[in-house]
């Protein structure tokens, strides 16, 4: 009889131990760790990345409840300095030594491409927001790489289409001289030429250039009706300011900012940016749900208004944590599978879903700068909603080798 009792106790103890082990194994290292790897000090540190991105991720963690599957959620961050080698070294340390489960932000396309490849080799999910190149879910797609918010295909579908249809059928590009700028120029040129327009020339400009005068003069002398700015952040702000000083718009040419944020418009002033059209993944004043979230973010961040990459950072963090919860584990294969099943329809991504190639397909918006906003950050009107299936390349067009038949 004693032996039977002992056997029952032993079996119960083994079962309890196994249950405890399973609970521990469900979340590796007993914590779900998210790394925000972005530009914390350079040309993209305000609107795309920086403190605003970290705040958005931390706010999402707070709103989720701070834990998932009974384990704490931790957020760490680092500055990649817009250098792919620095970013790769940081990502490698985060994955190998710090056991980071998901890496996000990745502003700067060269950085995002490098880190996505490295992380995928180590079976770690990346969710890029600040980076733009469509190659992330095209020819450079990976099993664990997700592109969340926008890409260089979606941007010109709104902006370039509107400009060409209004008579801007000849273009000269001022282009950031790295992966992002070239992808944005190429994708925009495809839209322009597809609508019967032409590209008459371009200038490649090093990242973080402060003097655009020679490039603007080349664009001016080209006779193009439109000067397309295939750059972003402070580069875009500097180019538009200097174009205004040179009287380029007053002289009859039009500026088309291919990647503009509301923080850029605020920096420029609506008098300089008045009438500028640009495509965005989200605008804070587009509906009640967005206005409510913006007010909460402003409180959390100490008075800053969010740009669309920051809103994307919040949305993707919630999506990732919900996927961990649904999977019952932070195992990357199971979490990625859950992300692919989700309908992401929140304040940020209307009708969104993450495709097999890793692209978040959702509605985009064409905005036009105005001068009579009721709020200092109310700098534009939404003039067109672009359905996701129109804004983004199809799976077949995208070129991801993982999904090609």
C-alpha positions as CSV (number, residue, x, y, z in Angstrom):
1,X,0.0,0.0,0.0
2,X,2.9,2.4,0.9
3,X,4.6,1.7,-2.4
4,X,1.4,2.6,-4.2
5,X,1.1,5.9,-2.2
6,X,4.7,6.7,-2.9
7,X,4.2,5.9,-6.6
8,X,1.2,8.2,-6.7
9,X,3.1,11.0,-5.0
10,X,6.1,10.6,-7.3
11,X,3.9,10.7,-10.4
12,X,2.1,13.8,-9.1
13,X,5.5,15.4,-8.4
14,X,6.7,14.6,-11.8
15,X,3.6,15.9,-13.4
16,X,3.9,19.2,-11.4
17,X,7.5,19.5,-12.4
18,X,6.8,18.9,-16.0
19,X,4.0,21.5,-15.9
20,X,6.4,24.0,-14.3
21,X,9.0,23.2,-16.9
22,X,6.5,23.6,-19.7
23,X,5.4,27.0,-18.3
24,X,9.0,28.1,-18.1
25,X,9.8,26.8,-21.6
26,X,6.8,28.7,-23.1
27,X,8.7,31.9,-22.6
28,X,12.4,31.6,-23.2
29,X,14.6,32.9,-20.3
30,X,11.5,33.8,-18.4
31,X,11.0,37.2,-20.1
32,X,9.7,38.5,-23.4
33,X,12.3,41.0,-24.6
34,X,11.8,43.6,-27.4
35,X,14.7,45.6,-28.8
36,X,14.2,49.0,-30.4
37,X,17.2,49.4,-32.7
38,X,17.0,52.9,-34.4
39,X,18.5,56.2,-35.2
40,X,18.7,57.9,-31.8
41,X,21.0,60.8,-32.8
42,X,21.0,61.4,-36.5
43,X,18.9,62.7,-39.4
44,X,16.0,60.2,-38.7
45,X,16.0,60.5,-34.9
46,X,12.9,62.7,-34.6
47,X,10.1,61.7,-36.8
48,X,11.1,58.2,-37.7
49,X,13.0,56.8,-34.8
50,X,14.6,58.1,-31.6
51,X,12.8,58.6,-28.2
52,X,9.4,58.7,-30.0
53,X,9.8,55.2,-31.2
54,X,10.9,53.9,-27.8
55,X,8.1,55.7,-26.1
56,X,5.5,54.1,-28.5
57,X,6.8,50.6,-27.8
58,X,6.9,51.2,-24.0
59,X,3.4,52.6,-24.1
60,X,2.1,49.5,-25.9
61,X,3.8,47.3,-23.3
62,X,2.1,49.3,-20.5
63,X,-1.3,49.1,-22.2
64,X,-0.9,45.4,-22.8
65,X,-0.4,45.0,-19.0
66,X,3.3,44.6,-18.7
67,X,3.3,40.8,-18.8
68,X,2.4,38.1,-21.3
69,X,1.8,34.4,-20.4
70,X,2.6,35.4,-16.8
71,X,6.1,36.7,-17.7
72,X,7.4,40.2,-17.7
73,X,7.9,42.2,-21.0
74,X,11.2,44.1,-21.2
75,X,12.1,46.9,-23.7
76,X,15.7,47.8,-24.5
77,X,17.0,50.2,-27.1
78,X,20.2,51.2,-28.9
79,X,21.5,53.7,-31.5
80,X,22.6,52.1,-34.8
81,X,24.1,55.5,-36.0
82,X,22.7,54.8,-39.5
83,X,25.5,52.2,-40.0
84,X,24.7,48.7,-41.1
85,X,27.8,47.2,-39.4
86,X,27.0,48.9,-36.0
87,X,23.4,47.7,-36.3
88,X,24.4,44.1,-37.1
89,X,26.9,44.0,-34.2
90,X,24.2,45.2,-31.8
91,X,21.6,42.8,-33.1
92,X,24.0,39.9,-32.9
93,X,24.8,40.8,-29.2
94,X,21.1,41.2,-28.5
95,X,20.2,37.8,-29.9
96,X,23.2,35.8,-28.7
97,X,23.8,37.3,-25.3
98,X,20.7,39.3,-24.3
99,X,18.2,36.9,-25.7
100,X,16.0,39.5,-27.4
101,X,12.9,37.9,-28.9
102,X,11.9,40.6,-31.4
103,X,13.8,43.6,-32.9
104,X,11.9,46.6,-34.2
105,X,12.3,50.2,-35.7
106,X,15.3,49.6,-37.9
107,X,15.0,53.0,-39.5
108,X,17.4,53.2,-42.5
109,X,16.9,50.7,-45.3
110,X,20.5,49.5,-45.4
111,X,20.4,48.8,-41.7
112,X,17.0,47.0,-41.9
113,X,18.2,44.8,-44.8
114,X,21.4,43.8,-42.9
115,X,19.6,43.1,-39.5
116,X,16.7,41.3,-41.1
117,X,19.0,38.8,-42.8
118,X,21.1,38.3,-39.7
119,X,18.1,37.9,-37.4
120,X,16.4,35.5,-39.7
121,X,19.5,33.3,-39.8
122,X,19.2,33.2,-36.0
123,X,15.4,32.6,-36.1
124,X,14.5,36.0,-34.6
125,X,11.6,38.0,-35.7
126,X,12.2,41.6,-37.0
127,X,9.4,44.1,-37.5
128,X,10.8,47.1,-39.4
129,X,8.9,50.4,-39.3
130,X,11.2,53.3,-40.1
131,X,12.9,51.6,-43.1
132,X,11.2,52.0,-46.5
133,X,12.7,49.8,-49.2
134,X,10.2,47.3,-50.7
135,X,13.1,44.9,-51.0
136,X,12.5,43.9,-47.3
137,X,9.5,41.9,-48.5
138,X,10.6,41.5,-52.1
139,X,13.9,40.0,-53.2
140,X,15.4,40.2,-49.7
141,X,12.4,38.7,-47.8
142,X,13.0,36.3,-45.0
143,X,11.0,33.8,-43.0
144,X,11.0,36.0,-39.9
145,X,11.1,39.5,-41.4
146,X,8.1,41.7,-41.3
147,X,7.7,45.2,-42.8
148,X,5.1,47.2,-40.9
149,X,3.7,50.6,-41.9
150,X,4.7,51.6,-45.5
151,X,7.2,50.9,-48.3
152,X,8.7,52.5,-51.3
153,X,6.0,51.0,-53.5
154,X,3.1,52.4,-51.5
155,X,4.4,56.0,-51.2
156,X,4.4,57.0,-54.9
157,X,1.0,55.3,-55.6
158,X,-0.6,58.2,-53.8
159,X,1.8,61.2,-54.3
160,X,3.2,60.7,-57.8
161,X,-0.2,59.6,-59.2
162,X,-1.8,62.8,-57.9
163,X,1.0,65.0,-59.1
164,X,1.1,63.5,-62.6
165,X,-2.7,63.5,-63.0
166,X,-2.6,67.3,-62.2
167,X,-0.1,67.9,-65.0
168,X,3.3,67.2,-63.4
169,X,4.5,64.9,-66.1
170,X,8.2,65.6,-66.2
171,X,10.4,64.8,-63.1
172,X,13.9,65.4,-61.8
173,X,14.9,63.5,-58.7
174,X,17.1,64.5,-55.7
175,X,17.9,61.2,-54.2
176,X,19.4,60.0,-50.9
177,X,22.4,57.9,-52.1
178,X,21.7,54.6,-50.5
179,X,19.3,51.7,-50.7
180,X,16.2,53.6,-49.5
181,X,16.7,56.6,-51.9
182,X,17.3,54.5,-54.9
183,X,14.4,52.2,-54.2
184,X,12.1,55.2,-53.7
185,X,13.3,56.9,-56.9
186,X,12.9,53.7,-58.9
187,X,9.4,53.0,-57.6
188,X,8.3,56.6,-58.1
189,X,9.7,56.6,-61.7
190,X,7.7,53.5,-62.5
191,X,4.5,55.2,-61.4
192,X,5.4,58.4,-63.3
193,X,6.2,56.6,-66.5
194,X,3.3,54.2,-66.2
195,X,1.0,57.3,-66.3
196,X,2.7,58.7,-69.4
197,X,5.2,61.0,-67.7
198,X,9.0,61.0,-68.0
199,X,12.1,61.3,-65.8
200,X,14.6,63.9,-67.2
201,X,17.4,63.4,-64.7
202,X,18.5,62.9,-61.1
203,X,21.2,63.8,-58.5
204,X,22.5,61.3,-55.9
205,X,23.0,63.1,-52.6
206,X,25.0,61.7,-49.6
207,X,23.0,61.1,-46.4
208,X,22.9,64.0,-44.0
209,X,23.9,66.6,-46.6
210,X,23.2,70.2,-45.3
211,X,23.8,72.1,-48.6
212,X,21.4,71.2,-51.4
213,X,22.1,74.3,-53.5
214,X,24.1,72.6,-56.3
215,X,21.5,69.8,-56.6
216,X,18.6,72.2,-56.6
217,X,20.2,74.3,-59.3
218,X,20.7,71.2,-61.5
219,X,17.0,70.3,-61.0
220,X,16.0,73.9,-61.7
221,X,18.0,74.0,-65.0
222,X,16.6,70.6,-66.1
223,X,13.3,72.2,-66.9
224,X,11.4,69.5,-65.1
225,X,7.9,70.4,-63.9
226,X,8.4,68.4,-60.7
227,X,11.4,68.0,-58.4
228,X,10.9,64.7,-56.6
229,X,12.6,64.5,-53.2
230,X,13.5,60.8,-52.8
231,X,14.9,61.4,-49.3
232,X,13.5,61.8,-45.8
233,X,13.9,63.3,-42.4
234,X,16.2,66.3,-42.0
235,X,17.4,65.9,-45.6
236,X,13.9,66.5,-46.9
237,X,13.4,69.5,-44.6
238,X,16.7,71.1,-45.7
239,X,16.0,70.5,-49.4
240,X,12.5,72.1,-49.1
241,X,13.7,75.1,-47.1
242,X,16.5,75.8,-49.6
243,X,14.2,75.3,-52.6
244,X,11.9,78.0,-51.0
245,X,14.9,80.3,-50.5
246,X,15.8,79.9,-54.2
247,X,12.3,80.7,-55.3
248,X,12.0,77.4,-57.1
249,X,8.2,76.9,-56.5
250,X,7.6,80.6,-57.2
251,X,9.4,80.1,-60.5
252,X,6.9,77.5,-61.6
253,X,8.4,74.2,-60.6
254,X,6.6,71.9,-58.1
255,X,8.2,70.0,-55.2
256,X,7.0,66.5,-54.5
257,X,8.2,65.1,-51.1
258,X,8.1,61.4,-51.5
259,X,8.4,60.6,-47.8
260,X,7.2,63.5,-45.6
261,X,6.2,63.3,-41.9
262,X,4.0,65.8,-40.0
263,X,7.1,66.6,-37.9
264,X,8.8,67.7,-41.1
265,X,5.9,70.0,-42.0
266,X,5.9,71.4,-38.5
267,X,9.6,72.1,-38.8
268,X,9.2,73.8,-42.2
269,X,6.1,75.8,-41.3
270,X,2.9,75.5,-43.2
271,X,3.7,78.8,-45.1
272,X,6.8,77.1,-46.7
273,X,5.1,73.7,-47.1
274,X,1.6,75.0,-48.0
275,X,0.0,72.8,-50.7
276,X,2.6,70.1,-50.5
277,X,1.0,66.6,-51.0
278,X,2.5,63.5,-49.5
279,X,1.5,59.9,-48.8
280,X,1.4,58.5,-45.2
281,X,0.5,55.3,-43.4
282,X,-1.5,57.2,-40.8
283,X,-2.6,60.6,-39.7
284,X,-3.4,61.5,-36.1
285,X,-6.5,63.6,-36.9
286,X,-8.1,61.2,-39.4
287,X,-10.8,59.8,-37.0
288,X,-11.9,59.7,-33.3
289,X,-9.9,56.5,-32.6
290,X,-6.7,58.1,-33.9
291,X,-7.3,61.3,-32.0
292,X,-7.8,59.4,-28.8
293,X,-4.6,57.4,-29.2
294,X,-2.6,60.6,-30.1
295,X,-3.8,62.3,-26.9
296,X,-2.6,59.3,-24.8
297,X,0.7,59.2,-26.6
298,X,1.2,62.9,-26.0
299,X,0.8,62.4,-22.3
300,X,3.1,59.4,-22.2
301,X,5.8,61.0,-24.3
302,X,5.8,64.4,-22.5
303,X,4.0,66.5,-25.1
304,X,5.3,65.1,-28.4
305,X,2.9,64.4,-31.3
306,X,3.3,61.0,-32.9
307,X,4.3,60.5,-36.6
308,X,3.0,57.5,-38.5
309,X,6.2,55.4,-37.8
310,X,5.7,55.9,-34.1
311,X,2.0,54.9,-34.4
312,X,3.2,51.8,-36.3
313,X,5.7,51.0,-33.5
314,X,2.8,50.9,-31.0
315,X,0.5,48.9,-33.3
316,X,3.2,46.2,-34.1
317,X,4.1,45.8,-30.4
318,X,0.5,45.1,-29.6
319,X,0.3,42.7,-32.5
320,X,3.4,40.9,-31.5
321,X,2.4,40.5,-27.9
322,X,-1.1,39.3,-28.9
323,X,0.6,36.7,-31.2
324,X,2.8,35.5,-28.3
325,X,-0.4,35.2,-26.2
326,X,-2.2,33.3,-28.9
327,X,0.7,31.0,-29.5
328,X,1.2,30.3,-25.8
329,X,4.9,30.7,-26.4
330,X,7.5,33.2,-27.7
331,X,8.8,30.5,-30.1
332,X,9.5,32.5,-33.3
333,X,7.9,30.0,-35.7
334,X,4.7,29.8,-33.7
335,X,4.5,33.5,-33.2
336,X,5.2,34.2,-36.8
337,X,2.4,31.8,-37.8
338,X,0.0,33.6,-35.4
339,X,1.0,37.0,-36.9
340,X,0.1,35.7,-40.3
341,X,-3.4,34.7,-39.1
342,X,-4.3,38.0,-37.5
343,X,-6.6,40.7,-38.8
344,X,-4.9,43.9,-37.7
345,X,-7.6,46.5,-37.6
346,X,-6.8,49.1,-35.0
347,X,-6.4,52.9,-34.8
348,X,-3.3,52.6,-37.1
349,X,-3.9,49.8,-39.6
350,X,-7.3,49.7,-41.1
351,X,-8.1,46.3,-42.7
352,X,-4.5,45.2,-42.1
353,X,-3.0,41.8,-42.4
354,X,0.6,40.5,-42.6
355,X,1.1,38.6,-45.8
356,X,3.3,35.5,-46.4
357,X,6.1,37.7,-47.6
358,X,6.1,39.7,-44.3
359,X,4.4,42.8,-45.6
360,X,1.7,44.5,-43.5
361,X,-0.9,45.4,-46.2
362,X,-3.2,48.2,-45.0
363,X,-4.8,51.4,-46.2
364,X,-2.6,54.4,-47.0
365,X,-3.5,58.1,-47.1
366,X,-2.8,61.1,-49.4
367,X,-2.4,64.3,-47.4
368,X,-2.3,67.9,-48.4
369,X,-0.7,70.6,-46.2
370,X,-3.1,73.3,-45.0
371,X,-2.7,76.6,-43.1
372,X,-5.8,76.7,-40.9
373,X,-5.4,73.8,-38.5
374,X,-7.2,73.9,-35.2
375,X,-4.1,72.4,-33.5
376,X,-0.4,73.2,-33.9
377,X,0.0,69.6,-35.2
378,X,-3.0,69.7,-37.4
379,X,-1.0,70.5,-40.6
380,X,-2.8,68.5,-43.3
381,X,-6.1,67.2,-44.7
382,X,-6.7,63.6,-45.8
383,X,-7.7,64.0,-49.4
384,X,-7.7,60.4,-50.4
385,X,-7.7,57.0,-48.8
386,X,-5.8,54.4,-50.8
387,X,-6.9,50.8,-50.2
388,X,-4.1,48.5,-49.2
389,X,-4.5,46.3,-52.3
390,X,-4.0,49.3,-54.5
391,X,-1.1,50.8,-52.4
392,X,1.1,47.8,-52.2
393,X,2.5,45.4,-54.8
394,X,0.7,42.1,-55.0
395,X,2.5,38.9,-53.7
396,X,3.2,38.0,-57.3
397,X,4.6,41.4,-58.1
398,X,6.5,41.7,-54.9
399,X,9.2,39.2,-55.9
400,X,9.7,37.4,-52.5
401,X,11.3,34.1,-53.4
402,X,9.7,32.4,-50.4
403,X,6.2,32.8,-51.9
404,X,6.9,32.4,-55.6
405,X,5.5,29.3,-57.1
